[in-house]
Amino acid sequence: MTNTQQQIFDLVAKIPKGKIVYYGQLANRIGISAQMVGWILSGMKSDELHLIPWQRVVAKNGFISSLKLGQKGLLQKQLLQQEGYTINGDNVDMHLHHFEF
């Protein structure tokens, strides 16, 4: 695991249940692009998904952008619904659930 991956995973692990952050927040904290954060999280293997609450990271407007990836996006949406997030269409209500580090 690279240092950047570890930094992202460490931050994601701190997102409390019921809260959401967006890719750019994580990126700003460690000095990389939001796209890089998305790339690293989307590259997690199925046996790694239980390690951190990756599903709590969405686009700035609340869009569950991993839905573009197919099954992984559907899993993210399902996990968020199971955790009780307010979701309208494919967007998490950021007004209710946004978290600031």
Buried (B, 14 or more C-beta within 10 A) or exposed (E): EEEBEEBBBEBBEEBEEEBBBBBBBBBBBBEBEBEBBBEBBBEBEEEEBEEBBBBBBBBBEBBBBBEEEEEBBEBBBEBBEEBEBBBEEBBBEBEEBBBEE
